[in-house]
Amino acid sequence: MAGIYIHIPFCKKLCNYCDFYHVIANDDRADFLKALKKEAGFRKDYLKQEPVSTIYLGGGTPSVLSVSETGSLLSHLENNFNIEKDSEITIEINPDDITPEYLKDLRKLNINRISLGVQSWRDEDLHMLNRRHTARQAEEAINAAINEGFTNITIDLIYGIPGMSSDAWAANLDKSFSFGISHLSAYHLTIEPGTVFGKMKKNGLLEEVDEEESTTQFNILVEKAAGAGFLHYEISNFGKPGFFSIHNTNYWKQVPYLGLGPSAHSFNRYSRQWNQRDLKKYIKHAGTDKQLFEKEELDLKTRFNEYIMTSLRTMWGIDLEYTERTFEKEGYDYVINMAGKFINYGLMKQEKNTLILTNQGMMISDNIISEFMMPGDNS
């Protein structure tokens, strides 16, 4: 089993918080698609003919592509990879790109999962984030997707937005669940140094919400999602049974995947590599021996740390039997010794042969995961 991620870097507008690689102009779209197909053909042996169970079109904004461009790309993947018949195919869409005709054509391409970047149901938040859609457009987009027969719909929301109260966040969640969606991704606003928000923070023009408010909003999220019948299967992801993101779940379970496009990452269990964040150079070199990427070989200790980092984010937690089998007694003993204090503090619990973070632990998961990292030989 394997996955394919395709990074479409084009955006019509720059969101103030976004740290993903993107370009605003899309004059290079035709050349980019040619380069993408060249890279796919050049790297078709990367997955060693493992069946591909998921394809994810992310970005950037994949919905800036026409349906014919998207269809041509998917056809090219089918010709070069062992794509399973019932594979999960996801596309990220901006609400204002949606029309009934567009959705109808996506269904003809066998795209069966839609990820809508709603972010907030309050226009004042959308304006602050510099999103290009309104709350009304988002509502119309979801209704159109439901009417067209899409049953696997996920929306993205952001909490911890300066100026958004806990009550407003609760109302955002209530509105989201009222549509009968099957999946929700909710991310706390992170202010990265290179973003517009990062520059505003540096200049004293933006202040992050405090830890108490963040905790309150996270707890509201967990409570509201559970009340709506959603399982909290990863720190930022909630799904109804049978509607978890297979693609993202495979990331967390360390299933191999191939990343195509500028900045895209690939993983084959023993190494990780990522393409350079430069569209012009990508177009020039993709699909050749000169393609620009960086690569990291993963030794046993690095693989152990990556397993801990991904598994602690999920409801499946650390599998102690898998840990002992894969990382031997050293890895098993290390995990057991580290877990003790977090269990005593109520941040972690053991259920049979798994170690799982509690809700309280999830709030400070980055700190816990950091402490769990096995130090290098020179540490």
N, C-alpha and C positions, 0 to 999 in steps of 0.2 A: 504494500500500500504506500502511496506517495501523493504529494500535492504539487500544484503549480501556482505560483503567485506572479501576476503581471502588474508592473507599476506603470500607470499612465500618468505622466507628470504634469499634464496641462490643467490649468485653472483659469477661469475667467476673472477671478478676483482673489486677492490675498487676504486670508483670514488672519486676524491679529495674533492668534495663539499658535498657528500651525508651524511645526518644525520639520514636517515631511518635505522631501525634495519635490520642488514644483517649479514650473515656469508659467508666467502669465500669458505671454503670446503663444499662439499655436500655429505659426507659419510653417513650422517644421513637421507638421503632423504626418504628411504623406511619407517623407523620408524616415521619420521615426518608425512608422509601421513597417516599412521595408526592413529597417535595421532589426526590429523586434522579431520578424520572421526569420531573418538570417541568424540571429542568435539562437532562436528555438531549434532551427535545423542543425546548427553547429554543436549544440549541447544536448542533442536528443539521447545520447548514451549516458548522460549524467545519472539518470534514475535507473539505469540498467534494466529497462523494460518492466520495472515494477508497475503494477496496475495503478493508474492515477484515479483516485477517488474524489478529488476536489480540485476545482479551478477557482481562483479568486482574482477578480479584476479590481484593483485598488489604486489609490493615487494620493495626491492629485485628484482629478475628477474624471473617472472613466466615462461618465455620461456625456462628456463633451464629444465623444466619438459618435459618428453616425451608426445606425443599426447595421448598415452594410459593412462598415469598417470593422465593427465588433464581430459580425458573423464571419468575415474573411479571416480574422485572427483566430477564432475558435476552430474553424475548418482546418487551418494550418496546424494547429495543435493536434487535432484528430489524426492528421496525416503523419505526424512525427512521433506521437506518444501512444502508449497503450491506455487510452481513456476508457474507463468503465462506463457501461451503458447508462447506469442510473447515478452517475457522479453528481455531487453537489456543485453547482455553478453559481457563484455569487458575483453580483456587480454592485459597486457603491454608486449611489445616485444622489445628485443634488435635487431637492424638491422642485425647484423651478425649471428643471430640465424635463419634467414628466408631462407627457400628454397621453391620452388613451391609445393613440396610434403607436406611440413609442413602446408602450407596455405590451401591446398586442404583438408587435414585431419581436420584442425580447422573448416572449413565450415561444414564438416560432423557432428561436435559436436554442431552445431547451434550457434557457437560463431559468433556474427554479428558486433562486433566493435573492431577495432585494435588501440592500442595506441603505437606509435613508438617513442622511445627515441632518436631522432635525435640530439638535443641540439645545433648543429651548422653545417653549410655546409663548414666550413673551417677546414682543417686538423690540423692547428696550434692550434686552439681552442680545438679541440678534444684531442690533445696530452696534452695540459695544464690541461684539466679537467680529464685526465686519463681515457677517454672512450676507449672501446675495439673495436670500429668500425671505419671505415674511411668514409669520405663523399661519396665516390663512392659506398660503401656498402649500405649506407642509401638510395641513389638514386635507386639502384637496388632493395632494399627491397620494397620501395613504388611502383615502377613499377610492381613488382611481385604481390603485394597485389591487385593493380588495375586490372591487367590481370586475376587474379583469381576470380574477381567479387565482391570484397569487396567495398562497397560504403560508409561505415561509417568508415572513417580513420581519426585519429587525430595524429598530431605530436607534440612533446614537443620541445621547443626552450628555450635557456637561453640568456638573454641580460645582459649588465653590466659586461661583462667579461673583466678583465684587458687586455689591448692591442687590444681590438676589437673596431674600430672606429665606428662612427655613419653611415658612408657610408658602412662599412662592414656589419653592422646590417641591414641596408636597403636592401642590396644585399641578405642577408640571408632570409629576408621576401619575396622578389621577387621570389627567387628560390622556397621557400616553396609553395607559392600560384600558381606557374606555373604548379604544378601537378594536380590541380583541386581537392585538398583535401576539406573535408567538415568541419573540425574543427581544431583549433590551440590552444594550451596552451603555453603561453610564460611567463616565470618567471624571475624576476631579480635575479641575483646571490646573494645569502645570505651566508655569511661566518659564520658558526656556530662554537662555541668553540671547540667541540670534533672532528672536521673533520681535514683532512690533511691540507686544506686551513686555518683552524682556527689556527693550530700550526704554519704554515708559517707566518701568519699575526702577531702572538704573537712574533715571532722571527725576525720581520722586513723584511721578505723575500717576502711579498705580500702586495700590497696596493689596497684597494677598489677604484672603480671609484668614481669621485666626484658627488655631487648632481646635478650639472648643466648637466653633461653628461648623468646621469641617466634619468633626465627629458626629455632631447632631444630624447633619445632612446625610452622612453615610448611614447612620442608624435608621433614619426615615426611609432611605432607599431600600435597605434590607427588609424592613418591616412591611412596606408597601408592596414590594415584589412578592414576598411570601404570601401576603394576603390575596394577591391576584393569581396565585397558583404557579408562580415561577420558582425554579430551583436556582440557588446561588452557586453556580458550578465553577466560577472563576471570579477573582476579586472584582473585576469590572463587568462581568457578564452574567446574565440571568435568562433562563429559557424554560419554556414549558417542556414537560417530558416529550422526548422525540424531536425537539427543535433546537438542540444545542448546535452551535456552529461546528460542523465536523472539521472544517479546514483549520480553525483556530485551536480546536481540541487536539488535533494532530500535532500542531506546533508544541503544545504543552506536554504531549506524550512522546515527543522526540521522534516523530515519524519523518522520514526524509522529504524534502521539498526542493523544487527548483524555482529560483527567482529570476524573472526576465525583466529587462528594462533598467534604466539608470537608477542606481541606489538599491536595487533589489538584492536581497540576501538569499543564499542557497545553503542547504545543510544535507549531508549524506551520512550522518552519525559519527563520522571520523574526522571531518573537517567542515569548516564554515567559510564561505566566501561572500563578498559583497561588491557589486559593481560601483564604479565611481559615480559621484553625483555631478554629472556634467553631460547635458543632452547633446551638445555639439560633438564632443569626443565620443560619446556613445554611438551616435549616428555614423561617425567616421570609422570606428573600429569594431562595432558589434559583429559577431559571427566570424571573427578572424583570430589568428594567434596573437594579435596585438591588442585584443580587447583588454581594457583597463579595469582591473579588479584587485582587491586585496584578499589574502587567504590566511586562515589560521588552522593549523593542524591541532586536533584535540587529543591531548594525552588523557590518561585515565583520570587524573585528578581534575582536569578541566571538565571532562564529561560528568564526573561526579557533581561538581559545583553547578553545572548547567541543569542536571537532573533535579537537584535540590531547589534551584531557583525557579524552575518551571512548575514542579509538582506542588510546592508549598502555596502556589497561587490558586490551586484548584481544590474542589471538594473531594478529590480522590487522594490528595495528600501524598506523603512519602510512603511507598510500599516497602515495608521492612524486608519481606522475603526477596523482592526484586533487588533491593539494596545489597543484601548479603550475597545473592547469586552473582550480581554484576560487579560489585565493588569489593567483594570478599570481606573478611572479618574486620579489616581496618576501617572500611567505610561504614559497616554496620555498627561497630563499637563507637565510632565517632558520632554518628547520628544519635544513638541512644544516650550517650553522655551529654551531648548538646541539648537534647530535648528536655532533660530533667528540670532545669530551672524554668523553662517556658511553661511546662505543665504546672509547676508549682505556682506560677504567677497567674494562671488562668488564661494564658495566651495561646495554649496548644492543648490538644487532647489526644489520647490514644484510643482508637477504636479497632479492636482485634489486632490486625497486623499493619495498621496504617497510623501515621501521625498527621493530624489535621489542625490548621489554625482555627481558633475560635473567632467569633465576630470581633472581639476586642483585639485579638492578634492580627486580624486582617487589616485593621486600621493602621497598624505600625509594621505591616508585612515587610517593607523594604529594610527596616532596621533588623528584624528577626532573620531575614534571609541573609543579610550582610554578615551577621554573627555566625551563621551556619557555614559560610564559605570556608572550605579547607585551605589553609594557607599554603603558599608555594614553598619550595625547598629553601629559598633565601629569605623567608619572612622571619 
